[in-house]
Amino acid sequence: MTRNQKNLAEKKLLLAVFSTEVFEGRIIRQERPICCGVEIDLLEAKLTFLAARIHNKDFTMLEPYCPLCGNKVRASYRVLS
């Protein structure tokens, strides 16, 4: 396995874990990242992670960079309960 393949596998695993929690969660819900009129493919985009503590629980928000303009799309979320 090449280093690139290993990095992609790690990124897929992190996305699987964090995406379910923040995009489909019951405590918080992160908005899907959109920039330049399109939803950003998190698997293809450069990502940063934002730690947030809500109701004494830690969450990791996903903040991608737009592949079209290069701007960072800040995590936008709402607390559900």
VOZA-540518 format. One record per residue: x, y, z of N, C-alpha, C, O in turn; residue in one letter. Coordinates in nm, 3 decimals, m for minus. Layout:
<atoms>
atom neast: X | nnorth: Y | nup: Z | caeast: X | canorth: Y | caup: Z | ceast: X | cnorth: Y | cup: Z | oeast: X | onorth: Y | oup: Z | aa: A
...
</atoms>
This chain:
<atoms>
atom neast: 0.085 | nnorth: m0.118 | nup: 0.000 | caeast: 0.000 | canorth: 0.000 | caup: 0.000 | ceast: 0.090 | cnorth: 0.124 | cup: 0.000 | oeast: 0.180 | onorth: 0.137 | oup: 0.083 | aa: M
atom neast: 0.064 | nnorth: 0.214 | nup: m0.094 | caeast: 0.145 | canorth: 0.336 | caup: m0.101 | ceast: 0.101 | cnorth: 0.434 | cup: 0.008 | oeast: m0.004 | onorth: 0.417 | oup: 0.070 | aa: T
atom neast: 0.182 | nnorth: 0.535 | nup: 0.029 | caeast: 0.151 | canorth: 0.635 | caup: 0.131 | ceast: 0.022 | cnorth: 0.710 | cup: 0.095 | oeast: m0.058 | onorth: 0.741 | oup: 0.183 | aa: R
atom neast: 0.004 | nnorth: 0.739 | nup: m0.034 | caeast: m0.117 | canorth: 0.808 | caup: m0.079 | ceast: m0.242 | cnorth: 0.724 | cup: m0.051 | oeast: m0.344 | onorth: 0.777 | oup: m0.007 | aa: N
atom neast: m0.233 | nnorth: 0.595 | nup: m0.078 | caeast: m0.346 | canorth: 0.506 | caup: m0.052 | ceast: m0.376 | cnorth: 0.498 | cup: 0.096 | oeast: m0.492 | onorth: 0.494 | oup: 0.137 | aa: Q
atom neast: m0.271 | nnorth: 0.496 | nup: 0.178 | caeast: m0.290 | canorth: 0.490 | caup: 0.323 | ceast: m0.356 | cnorth: 0.618 | cup: 0.374 | oeast: m0.446 | onorth: 0.612 | oup: 0.457 | aa: K
atom neast: m0.311 | nnorth: 0.734 | nup: 0.323 | caeast: m0.371 | canorth: 0.861 | caup: 0.364 | ceast: m0.518 | cnorth: 0.868 | cup: 0.323 | oeast: m0.601 | onorth: 0.917 | oup: 0.400 | aa: N
atom neast: m0.550 | nnorth: 0.819 | nup: 0.203 | caeast: m0.688 | canorth: 0.820 | caup: 0.157 | ceast: m0.774 | cnorth: 0.726 | cup: 0.243 | oeast: m0.888 | onorth: 0.759 | oup: 0.275 | aa: L
atom neast: m0.720 | nnorth: 0.611 | nup: 0.279 | caeast: m0.794 | canorth: 0.517 | caup: 0.365 | ceast: m0.820 | cnorth: 0.579 | cup: 0.503 | oeast: m0.929 | onorth: 0.564 | oup: 0.557 | aa: A
atom neast: m0.720 | nnorth: 0.648 | nup: 0.558 | caeast: m0.738 | canorth: 0.714 | caup: 0.688 | ceast: m0.842 | cnorth: 0.825 | cup: 0.678 | oeast: m0.924 | onorth: 0.841 | oup: 0.768 | aa: E
atom neast: m0.837 | nnorth: 0.902 | nup: 0.569 | caeast: m0.933 | canorth: 1.010 | caup: 0.550 | ceast: m1.074 | cnorth: 0.954 | cup: 0.538 | oeast: m1.167 | onorth: 1.011 | oup: 0.595 | aa: K
atom neast: m1.092 | nnorth: 0.845 | nup: 0.465 | caeast: m1.224 | canorth: 0.783 | caup: 0.451 | ceast: m1.278 | cnorth: 0.738 | cup: 0.586 | oeast: m1.396 | onorth: 0.756 | oup: 0.616 | aa: K
atom neast: m1.191 | nnorth: 0.679 | nup: 0.668 | caeast: m1.232 | canorth: 0.634 | caup: 0.801 | ceast: m1.274 | cnorth: 0.751 | cup: 0.888 | oeast: m1.378 | onorth: 0.746 | oup: 0.952 | aa: L
atom neast: m1.193 | nnorth: 0.857 | nup: 0.891 | caeast: m1.227 | canorth: 0.976 | caup: 0.969 | ceast: m1.358 | cnorth: 1.038 | cup: 0.922 | oeast: m1.441 | onorth: 1.077 | oup: 1.003 | aa: L
atom neast: m1.375 | nnorth: 1.047 | nup: 0.791 | caeast: m1.500 | canorth: 1.102 | caup: 0.737 | ceast: m1.620 | cnorth: 1.018 | cup: 0.776 | oeast: m1.725 | onorth: 1.072 | oup: 0.810 | aa: L
atom neast: m1.605 | nnorth: 0.887 | nup: 0.771 | caeast: m1.716 | canorth: 0.798 | caup: 0.808 | ceast: m1.756 | cnorth: 0.819 | cup: 0.954 | oeast: m1.875 | onorth: 0.826 | oup: 0.986 | aa: A
atom neast: m1.659 | nnorth: 0.829 | nup: 1.040 | caeast: m1.686 | canorth: 0.846 | caup: 1.183 | ceast: m1.748 | cnorth: 0.983 | cup: 1.212 | oeast: m1.853 | onorth: 0.992 | oup: 1.275 | aa: V
atom neast: m1.681 | nnorth: 1.089 | nup: 1.165 | caeast: m1.726 | canorth: 1.224 | caup: 1.197 | ceast: m1.851 | cnorth: 1.265 | cup: 1.120 | oeast: m1.935 | onorth: 1.337 | oup: 1.174 | aa: F
atom neast: m1.865 | nnorth: 1.223 | nup: 0.994 | caeast: m1.980 | canorth: 1.264 | caup: 0.913 | ceast: m2.111 | cnorth: 1.217 | cup: 0.972 | oeast: m2.207 | onorth: 1.293 | oup: 0.980 | aa: S
atom neast: m2.116 | nnorth: 1.094 | nup: 1.012 | caeast: m2.240 | canorth: 1.040 | caup: 1.071 | ceast: m2.279 | cnorth: 1.119 | cup: 1.195 | oeast: m2.396 | onorth: 1.153 | oup: 1.213 | aa: T
atom neast: m2.182 | nnorth: 1.148 | nup: 1.279 | caeast: m2.210 | canorth: 1.218 | caup: 1.404 | ceast: m2.257 | cnorth: 1.362 | cup: 1.381 | oeast: m2.349 | onorth: 1.407 | oup: 1.449 | aa: E
atom neast: m2.196 | nnorth: 1.434 | nup: 1.289 | caeast: m2.230 | canorth: 1.575 | caup: 1.274 | ceast: m2.335 | cnorth: 1.604 | cup: 1.167 | oeast: m2.406 | onorth: 1.704 | oup: 1.178 | aa: V
atom neast: m2.347 | nnorth: 1.521 | nup: 1.065 | caeast: m2.446 | canorth: 1.546 | caup: 0.961 | ceast: m2.578 | cnorth: 1.475 | cup: 0.986 | oeast: m2.681 | onorth: 1.514 | oup: 0.931 | aa: F
atom neast: m2.577 | nnorth: 1.372 | nup: 1.070 | caeast: m2.699 | canorth: 1.297 | caup: 1.099 | ceast: m2.726 | cnorth: 1.283 | cup: 1.248 | oeast: m2.810 | onorth: 1.203 | oup: 1.290 | aa: E
atom neast: m2.655 | nnorth: 1.360 | nup: 1.328 | caeast: m2.663 | canorth: 1.348 | caup: 1.473 | ceast: m2.793 | cnorth: 1.395 | cup: 1.534 | oeast: m2.873 | onorth: 1.462 | oup: 1.469 | aa: G
atom neast: m2.813 | nnorth: 1.358 | nup: 1.658 | caeast: m2.934 | canorth: 1.397 | caup: 1.731 | ceast: m2.909 | cnorth: 1.513 | cup: 1.824 | oeast: m3.004 | onorth: 1.577 | oup: 1.869 | aa: R
atom neast: m2.783 | nnorth: 1.543 | nup: 1.854 | caeast: m2.751 | canorth: 1.654 | caup: 1.944 | ceast: m2.719 | cnorth: 1.780 | cup: 1.864 | oeast: m2.768 | onorth: 1.888 | oup: 1.896 | aa: I
atom neast: m2.637 | nnorth: 1.765 | nup: 1.761 | caeast: m2.605 | canorth: 1.876 | caup: 1.673 | ceast: m2.624 | cnorth: 1.832 | cup: 1.529 | oeast: m2.627 | onorth: 1.713 | oup: 1.499 | aa: I
atom neast: m2.636 | nnorth: 1.931 | nup: 1.440 | caeast: m2.645 | canorth: 1.900 | caup: 1.298 | ceast: m2.564 | cnorth: 2.005 | cup: 1.222 | oeast: m2.598 | onorth: 2.123 | oup: 1.224 | aa: R
atom neast: m2.458 | nnorth: 1.960 | nup: 1.156 | caeast: m2.376 | canorth: 2.049 | caup: 1.076 | ceast: m2.439 | cnorth: 2.062 | cup: 0.938 | oeast: m2.486 | onorth: 1.965 | oup: 0.879 | aa: Q
atom neast: m2.439 | nnorth: 2.185 | nup: 0.887 | caeast: m2.487 | canorth: 2.210 | caup: 0.751 | ceast: m2.387 | cnorth: 2.150 | cup: 0.652 | oeast: m2.267 | onorth: 2.150 | oup: 0.679 | aa: E
atom neast: m2.435 | nnorth: 2.100 | nup: 0.540 | caeast: m2.346 | canorth: 2.049 | caup: 0.436 | ceast: m2.267 | cnorth: 2.167 | cup: 0.380 | oeast: m2.325 | onorth: 2.272 | oup: 0.352 | aa: R
atom neast: m2.137 | nnorth: 2.152 | nup: 0.362 | caeast: m2.055 | canorth: 2.264 | caup: 0.314 | ceast: m2.081 | cnorth: 2.294 | cup: 0.167 | oeast: m2.070 | onorth: 2.206 | oup: 0.081 | aa: P
atom neast: m2.115 | nnorth: 2.420 | nup: 0.140 | caeast: m2.142 | canorth: 2.465 | caup: 0.004 | ceast: m2.060 | cnorth: 2.591 | cup: m0.022 | oeast: m2.053 | onorth: 2.681 | oup: 0.062 | aa: I
atom neast: m1.998 | nnorth: 2.596 | nup: m0.139 | caeast: m1.925 | canorth: 2.714 | caup: m0.180 | ceast: m1.930 | cnorth: 2.719 | cup: m0.333 | oeast: m1.937 | onorth: 2.615 | oup: m0.399 | aa: C
atom neast: m1.927 | nnorth: 2.838 | nup: m0.388 | caeast: m1.932 | canorth: 2.857 | caup: m0.534 | ceast: m2.053 | cnorth: 2.788 | cup: m0.595 | oeast: m2.050 | onorth: 2.745 | oup: m0.711 | aa: C
atom neast: m2.162 | nnorth: 2.778 | nup: m0.516 | caeast: m2.287 | canorth: 2.722 | caup: m0.567 | ceast: m2.296 | cnorth: 2.570 | cup: m0.571 | oeast: m2.394 | onorth: 2.516 | oup: m0.621 | aa: G
atom neast: m2.194 | nnorth: 2.501 | nup: m0.520 | caeast: m2.198 | canorth: 2.354 | caup: m0.522 | ceast: m2.162 | cnorth: 2.297 | cup: m0.384 | oeast: m2.085 | onorth: 2.356 | oup: m0.309 | aa: V
atom neast: m2.220 | nnorth: 2.180 | nup: m0.355 | caeast: m2.184 | canorth: 2.111 | caup: m0.231 | ceast: m2.045 | cnorth: 2.050 | cup: m0.248 | oeast: m2.015 | onorth: 1.988 | oup: m0.350 | aa: E
atom neast: m1.962 | nnorth: 2.069 | nup: m0.149 | caeast: m1.823 | canorth: 2.022 | caup: m0.156 | ceast: m1.816 | cnorth: 1.874 | cup: m0.125 | oeast: m1.872 | onorth: 1.828 | oup: m0.026 | aa: I
atom neast: m1.746 | nnorth: 1.799 | nup: m0.210 | caeast: m1.722 | canorth: 1.657 | caup: m0.189 | ceast: m1.611 | cnorth: 1.646 | cup: m0.084 | oeast: m1.495 | onorth: 1.675 | oup: m0.113 | aa: D
atom neast: m1.646 | nnorth: 1.604 | nup: 0.035 | caeast: m1.550 | canorth: 1.599 | caup: 0.146 | ceast: m1.437 | cnorth: 1.501 | cup: 0.122 | oeast: m1.327 | onorth: 1.519 | oup: 0.175 | aa: L
atom neast: m1.462 | nnorth: 1.400 | nup: 0.045 | caeast: m1.359 | canorth: 1.301 | caup: 0.017 | ceast: m1.251 | cnorth: 1.358 | cup: m0.075 | oeast: m1.134 | onorth: 1.320 | oup: m0.067 | aa: L
atom neast: m1.291 | nnorth: 1.449 | nup: m0.162 | caeast: m1.197 | canorth: 1.507 | caup: m0.258 | ceast: m1.130 | cnorth: 1.634 | cup: m0.207 | oeast: m1.021 | onorth: 1.668 | oup: m0.252 | aa: E
atom neast: m1.193 | nnorth: 1.703 | nup: m0.113 | caeast: m1.144 | canorth: 1.834 | caup: m0.068 | ceast: m1.039 | cnorth: 1.820 | cup: 0.042 | oeast: m1.034 | onorth: 1.721 | oup: 0.115 | aa: A
atom neast: m0.955 | nnorth: 1.922 | nup: 0.052 | caeast: m0.863 | canorth: 1.934 | caup: 0.165 | ceast: m0.948 | cnorth: 1.970 | cup: 0.286 | oeast: m1.034 | onorth: 2.058 | oup: 0.279 | aa: K
atom neast: m0.925 | nnorth: 1.902 | nup: 0.398 | caeast: m1.008 | canorth: 1.920 | caup: 0.517 | ceast: m0.927 | cnorth: 1.966 | cup: 0.637 | oeast: m0.809 | onorth: 1.935 | oup: 0.651 | aa: L
atom neast: m0.995 | nnorth: 2.042 | nup: 0.722 | caeast: m0.944 | canorth: 2.067 | caup: 0.856 | ceast: m1.056 | cnorth: 2.025 | cup: 0.952 | oeast: m1.172 | onorth: 2.015 | oup: 0.912 | aa: T
atom neast: m1.020 | nnorth: 2.002 | nup: 1.075 | caeast: m1.116 | canorth: 1.956 | caup: 1.175 | ceast: m1.128 | cnorth: 2.060 | cup: 1.284 | oeast: m1.028 | onorth: 2.115 | oup: 1.330 | aa: F
atom neast: m1.250 | nnorth: 2.087 | nup: 1.326 | caeast: m1.277 | canorth: 2.186 | caup: 1.430 | ceast: m1.339 | cnorth: 2.114 | cup: 1.549 | oeast: m1.445 | onorth: 2.053 | oup: 1.538 | aa: L
atom neast: m1.274 | nnorth: 2.123 | nup: 1.663 | caeast: m1.327 | canorth: 2.061 | caup: 1.785 | ceast: m1.428 | cnorth: 2.156 | cup: 1.849 | oeast: m1.403 | onorth: 2.276 | oup: 1.860 | aa: A
atom neast: m1.542 | nnorth: 2.102 | nup: 1.890 | caeast: m1.646 | canorth: 2.180 | caup: 1.956 | ceast: m1.698 | cnorth: 2.100 | cup: 2.075 | oeast: m1.717 | onorth: 1.979 | oup: 2.066 | aa: A
atom neast: m1.722 | nnorth: 2.169 | nup: 2.186 | caeast: m1.777 | canorth: 2.104 | caup: 2.306 | ceast: m1.917 | cnorth: 2.160 | cup: 2.327 | oeast: m1.935 | onorth: 2.279 | oup: 2.351 | aa: R
atom neast: m2.017 | nnorth: 2.071 | nup: 2.319 | caeast: m2.156 | canorth: 2.109 | caup: 2.333 | ceast: m2.222 | cnorth: 2.014 | cup: 2.431 | oeast: m2.214 | onorth: 1.892 | oup: 2.416 | aa: I
atom neast: m2.288 | nnorth: 2.071 | nup: 2.532 | caeast: m2.352 | canorth: 1.991 | caup: 2.637 | ceast: m2.254 | cnorth: 1.889 | cup: 2.697 | oeast: m2.290 | onorth: 1.773 | oup: 2.718 | aa: H
atom neast: m2.133 | nnorth: 1.933 | nup: 2.725 | caeast: m2.028 | canorth: 1.849 | caup: 2.785 | ceast: m1.991 | cnorth: 1.727 | cup: 2.700 | oeast: m1.944 | onorth: 1.626 | oup: 2.753 | aa: N
atom neast: m2.013 | nnorth: 1.736 | nup: 2.570 | caeast: m1.974 | canorth: 1.630 | caup: 2.478 | ceast: m1.889 | cnorth: 1.692 | cup: 2.368 | oeast: m1.920 | onorth: 1.801 | oup: 2.319 | aa: K
atom neast: m1.783 | nnorth: 1.622 | nup: 2.330 | caeast: m1.695 | canorth: 1.671 | caup: 2.224 | ceast: m1.742 | cnorth: 1.624 | cup: 2.087 | oeast: m1.780 | onorth: 1.508 | oup: 2.069 | aa: D
atom neast: m1.738 | nnorth: 1.716 | nup: 1.991 | caeast: m1.773 | canorth: 1.687 | caup: 1.852 | ceast: m1.660 | cnorth: 1.738 | cup: 1.764 | oeast: m1.586 | onorth: 1.829 | oup: 1.803 | aa: F
atom neast: m1.646 | nnorth: 1.680 | nup: 1.648 | caeast: m1.547 | canorth: 1.725 | caup: 1.551 | ceast: m1.621 | cnorth: 1.765 | cup: 1.424 | oeast: m1.680 | onorth: 1.683 | oup: 1.354 | aa: T
atom neast: m1.617 | nnorth: 1.895 | nup: 1.396 | caeast: m1.679 | canorth: 1.949 | caup: 1.276 | ceast: m1.580 | cnorth: 1.941 | cup: 1.161 | oeast: m1.458 | onorth: 1.944 | oup: 1.181 | aa: M
atom neast: m1.633 | nnorth: 1.932 | nup: 1.041 | caeast: m1.550 | canorth: 1.922 | caup: 0.922 | ceast: m1.550 | cnorth: 2.056 | cup: 0.848 | oeast: m1.656 | onorth: 2.110 | oup: 0.817 | aa: L
atom neast: m1.431 | nnorth: 2.108 | nup: 0.822 | caeast: m1.418 | canorth: 2.234 | caup: 0.751 | ceast: m1.331 | cnorth: 2.214 | cup: 0.626 | oeast: m1.209 | onorth: 2.212 | oup: 0.635 | aa: E
atom neast: m1.396 | nnorth: 2.200 | nup: 0.510 | caeast: m1.320 | canorth: 2.179 | caup: 0.387 | ceast: m1.278 | cnorth: 2.311 | cup: 0.322 | oeast: m1.329 | onorth: 2.418 | oup: 0.356 | aa: P
atom neast: m1.185 | nnorth: 2.299 | nup: 0.230 | caeast: m1.148 | canorth: 2.411 | caup: 0.143 | ceast: m1.218 | cnorth: 2.389 | cup: 0.010 | oeast: m1.221 | onorth: 2.277 | oup: m0.041 | aa: Y
atom neast: m1.275 | nnorth: 2.494 | nup: m0.045 | caeast: m1.345 | canorth: 2.485 | caup: m0.173 | ceast: m1.244 | cnorth: 2.452 | cup: m0.283 | oeast: m1.143 | onorth: 2.521 | oup: m0.296 | aa: C
atom neast: m1.270 | nnorth: 2.347 | nup: m0.361 | caeast: m1.177 | canorth: 2.313 | caup: m0.469 | ceast: m1.179 | cnorth: 2.414 | cup: m0.585 | oeast: m1.088 | onorth: 2.416 | oup: m0.666 | aa: P
atom neast: m1.284 | nnorth: 2.497 | nup: m0.592 | caeast: m1.294 | canorth: 2.594 | caup: m0.700 | ceast: m1.224 | cnorth: 2.727 | cup: m0.668 | oeast: m1.147 | onorth: 2.778 | oup: m0.749 | aa: L
atom neast: m1.252 | nnorth: 2.783 | nup: m0.550 | caeast: m1.195 | canorth: 2.914 | caup: m0.516 | ceast: m1.085 | cnorth: 2.906 | cup: m0.410 | oeast: m1.010 | onorth: 3.003 | oup: m0.392 | aa: C
atom neast: m1.074 | nnorth: 2.794 | nup: m0.340 | caeast: m0.971 | canorth: 2.777 | caup: m0.239 | ceast: m1.004 | cnorth: 2.830 | cup: m0.101 | oeast: m0.923 | onorth: 2.817 | oup: m0.009 | aa: G
atom neast: m1.122 | nnorth: 2.890 | nup: m0.084 | caeast: m1.162 | canorth: 2.943 | caup: 0.047 | ceast: m1.202 | cnorth: 2.831 | cup: 0.142 | oeast: m1.256 | onorth: 2.729 | oup: 0.101 | aa: N
atom neast: m1.173 | nnorth: 2.853 | nup: 0.270 | caeast: m1.214 | canorth: 2.758 | caup: 0.373 | ceast: m1.362 | cnorth: 2.780 | cup: 0.403 | oeast: m1.406 | onorth: 2.894 | oup: 0.420 | aa: K
atom neast: m1.438 | nnorth: 2.672 | nup: 0.408 | caeast: m1.581 | canorth: 2.680 | caup: 0.439 | ceast: m1.594 | cnorth: 2.646 | cup: 0.588 | oeast: m1.577 | onorth: 2.532 | oup: 0.629 | aa: V
atom neast: m1.625 | nnorth: 2.749 | nup: 0.665 | caeast: m1.638 | canorth: 2.732 | caup: 0.810 | ceast: m1.757 | cnorth: 2.642 | cup: 0.844 | oeast: m1.859 | onorth: 2.646 | oup: 0.775 | aa: R
atom neast: m1.743 | nnorth: 2.564 | nup: 0.948 | caeast: m1.851 | canorth: 2.476 | caup: 0.992 | ceast: m1.968 | cnorth: 2.559 | cup: 1.043 | oeast: m1.950 | onorth: 2.647 | oup: 1.127 | aa: A
atom neast: m2.085 | nnorth: 2.530 | nup: 0.994 | caeast: m2.206 | canorth: 2.593 | caup: 1.038 | ceast: m2.297 | cnorth: 2.483 | cup: 1.091 | oeast: m2.325 | onorth: 2.386 | oup: 1.021 | aa: S
atom neast: m2.344 | nnorth: 2.498 | nup: 1.215 | caeast: m2.425 | canorth: 2.392 | caup: 1.274 | ceast: m2.529 | cnorth: 2.450 | cup: 1.367 | oeast: m2.525 | onorth: 2.567 | oup: 1.402 | aa: Y
atom neast: m2.624 | nnorth: 2.366 | nup: 1.405 | caeast: m2.724 | canorth: 2.405 | caup: 1.504 | ceast: m2.738 | cnorth: 2.297 | cup: 1.608 | oeast: m2.718 | onorth: 2.178 | oup: 1.580 | aa: R
atom neast: m2.771 | nnorth: 2.338 | nup: 1.728 | caeast: m2.790 | canorth: 2.245 | caup: 1.838 | ceast: m2.935 | cnorth: 2.199 | cup: 1.835 | oeast: m3.027 | onorth: 2.281 | oup: 1.834 | aa: V
atom neast: m2.956 | nnorth: 2.068 | nup: 1.834 | caeast: m3.091 | canorth: 2.012 | caup: 1.824 | ceast: m3.153 | cnorth: 1.984 | cup: 1.959 | oeast: m3.275 | onorth: 1.995 | oup: 1.976 | aa: L
atom neast: m3.071 | nnorth: 1.946 | nup: 2.056 | caeast: m3.127 | canorth: 1.916 | caup: 2.189 | ceast: m3.031 | cnorth: 1.954 | cup: 2.297 | oeast: m3.061 | onorth: 1.936 | oup: 2.415 | aa: S
</atoms>
